[in-house]
Amino acid sequence: MKRATSRGTIQPRFIGEILLGMAEGAEAGDPTVEVFPCALQAVDPLAEKHGQWKNYIGDRITPQSASLLDGINIHCYSYTSDKNGKRRAVQPEHPGSSFWEMLNAIRWRNQNMPGKKIYLSEWGWDSDGAGEDCTHDECVSEAGCRQLRRAWNTHRRPARH
């Protein structure tokens, strides 16, 4: 495993090898099964060099594995940063909402995997509910209403195309 890591971080090339092996194995086992990668982001290519999230789609999906995948998988949340750089939950329609990062994923898919699907497999933000209090700055009230609005907005966006 030493060749795959650098200071405890799995290198993109090694992840690409794993993804390719998984896609080839799935194809060999059942050609009708749809194969998608883990959720990746298409906003910050420098994420591979800094921070905790090493998940830039362009470094993780190779042209070889892209040909075997049925699409990409993304997560979209609705946050923005305040003037002090602190992350805050906002409504999905907010012009600074990170939910708009979905458009970067669509552009990446259109350029690198045209015609393939995009699965929005996780979306939302923390809020009070299910018997648990939300005690940090990223919590919002009326989250249920906002989730419905976000679902409607997502349906209207070109993520389906």
VMD Tcl script that draws the C-alpha trace (Angstrom):
set ca {
  {0.00 0.00 0.00}
  {3.02 2.27 0.35}
  {3.06 3.11 -3.37}
  {-0.56 4.22 -3.19}
  {-0.22 6.73 -0.41}
  {1.58 9.96 0.25}
  {1.46 11.13 3.83}
  {-1.58 8.95 4.50}
  {-3.58 10.10 1.47}
  {-4.56 7.68 -1.26}
  {-3.25 8.96 -4.57}
  {-5.67 9.67 -7.47}
  {-3.93 7.20 -9.79}
  {-4.46 4.37 -7.30}
  {-8.13 5.31 -6.87}
  {-8.41 5.31 -10.67}
  {-6.99 1.77 -10.75}
  {-9.52 0.64 -8.13}
  {-12.39 2.30 -10.01}
  {-11.30 0.73 -13.29}
  {-11.02 -2.73 -11.70}
  {-14.45 -2.37 -10.11}
  {-16.02 -1.26 -13.39}
  {-14.34 -4.08 -15.35}
  {-15.42 -6.64 -12.74}
  {-19.01 -5.40 -12.73}
  {-19.13 -5.47 -16.55}
  {-17.71 -9.00 -16.62}
  {-20.09 -10.21 -13.91}
  {-23.29 -8.66 -15.25}
  {-23.18 -6.38 -18.30}
  {-26.68 -5.09 -17.50}
  {-25.76 -3.62 -14.11}
  {-25.23 0.15 -14.04}
  {-21.87 1.22 -12.61}
  {-21.24 4.58 -10.92}
  {-18.27 5.89 -8.95}
  {-18.36 7.30 -5.45}
  {-19.56 10.89 -5.20}
  {-17.02 13.32 -6.62}
  {-16.92 17.09 -7.14}
  {-16.15 19.14 -10.25}
  {-15.57 22.52 -8.61}
  {-12.08 22.53 -7.12}
  {-9.25 20.75 -8.96}
  {-6.86 21.95 -6.25}
  {-8.71 19.80 -3.70}
  {-6.24 17.06 -4.60}
  {-3.40 19.20 -3.26}
  {-4.91 20.85 -0.17}
  {-7.58 20.30 2.44}
  {-9.11 17.07 3.60}
  {-11.24 16.20 0.57}
  {-9.28 14.57 -2.22}
  {-12.25 14.12 -4.52}
  {-11.83 16.06 -7.75}
  {-13.62 14.16 -10.52}
  {-11.04 15.02 -13.19}
  {-8.27 13.33 -11.19}
  {-10.34 10.32 -10.13}
  {-12.13 9.24 -13.33}
  {-9.77 8.30 -16.15}
  {-10.87 8.14 -19.79}
  {-10.50 4.36 -19.57}
  {-12.80 4.01 -16.54}
  {-15.21 6.65 -17.93}
  {-15.91 4.39 -20.89}
  {-17.11 1.65 -18.50}
  {-19.16 3.88 -16.19}
  {-22.82 4.63 -16.74}
  {-22.51 8.10 -15.28}
  {-21.27 10.13 -12.35}
  {-22.43 10.50 -8.77}
  {-22.56 13.85 -6.96}
  {-23.61 15.33 -3.63}
  {-24.99 18.89 -3.47}
  {-25.61 20.91 -0.34}
  {-26.77 24.46 0.16}
  {-24.09 26.42 2.00}
  {-22.26 29.68 1.54}
  {-19.42 31.36 3.40}
  {-19.98 34.54 5.37}
  {-17.57 37.51 5.33}
  {-15.39 35.74 7.91}
  {-15.17 32.54 5.85}
  {-17.51 30.59 8.14}
  {-19.80 28.16 6.34}
  {-23.54 28.85 6.74}
  {-26.63 27.06 5.49}
  {-28.70 29.06 2.99}
  {-31.78 28.51 0.87}
  {-31.10 26.66 -2.40}
  {-32.03 29.73 -4.48}
  {-29.33 31.86 -2.85}
  {-26.94 33.05 -5.59}
  {-23.94 32.03 -3.47}
  {-25.31 28.58 -2.57}
  {-22.92 25.70 -3.05}
  {-25.90 23.84 -4.50}
  {-25.06 25.58 -7.81}
  {-21.91 23.42 -7.94}
  {-24.19 20.93 -9.67}
  {-23.71 22.98 -12.83}
  {-19.95 22.29 -12.74}
  {-20.68 18.56 -12.58}
  {-23.04 18.84 -15.54}
  {-20.40 20.70 -17.57}
  {-17.72 18.13 -16.63}
  {-20.03 15.27 -17.58}
  {-20.98 16.92 -20.88}
  {-17.34 17.39 -21.80}
  {-15.92 14.08 -20.56}
  {-18.81 11.60 -20.51}
  {-21.47 13.00 -22.87}
  {-24.85 11.34 -22.73}
  {-24.16 9.55 -19.46}
  {-26.27 9.92 -16.33}
  {-25.75 12.05 -13.25}
  {-27.01 10.71 -9.93}
  {-27.63 13.31 -7.26}
  {-27.33 10.75 -4.49}
  {-27.14 13.06 -1.50}
  {-28.43 16.56 -0.86}
  {-29.63 18.66 2.03}
  {-28.22 20.18 5.17}
  {-28.39 19.70 8.92}
  {-31.50 20.76 10.77}
  {-33.42 19.92 13.90}
  {-35.36 16.74 13.43}
  {-35.75 13.03 14.15}
  {-35.52 13.79 17.87}
  {-32.11 15.47 17.58}
  {-31.33 19.13 18.15}
  {-29.05 20.84 15.69}
  {-26.60 22.85 17.75}
  {-24.16 24.34 15.26}
  {-24.08 27.29 12.85}
  {-25.02 25.30 9.75}
  {-28.49 24.42 11.03}
  {-31.59 25.88 9.51}
  {-35.22 25.95 10.46}
  {-37.93 25.21 7.93}
  {-35.56 22.64 6.36}
  {-38.45 20.48 5.16}
  {-39.89 23.31 3.06}
  {-36.48 24.11 1.68}
  {-35.90 20.48 0.77}
  {-39.09 20.48 -1.27}
  {-38.05 23.72 -3.00}
  {-34.64 22.25 -3.74}
  {-36.20 19.10 -5.20}
  {-38.35 21.28 -7.45}
  {-35.36 23.41 -8.50}
  {-33.29 20.30 -9.21}
  {-36.08 18.91 -11.36}
  {-36.14 22.14 -13.39}
  {-32.36 22.14 -13.91}
  {-30.63 20.33 -16.76}
  {-29.29 17.56 -14.47}
  {-31.63 15.17 -16.28}
  {-30.06 15.93 -19.68}
}
mol new
graphics top color blue
foreach p $ca { graphics top sphere $p radius 0.5 }
foreach p [lrange $ca 0 end-1] q [lrange $ca 1 end] { graphics top cylinder $p $q radius 0.2 }
display resetview
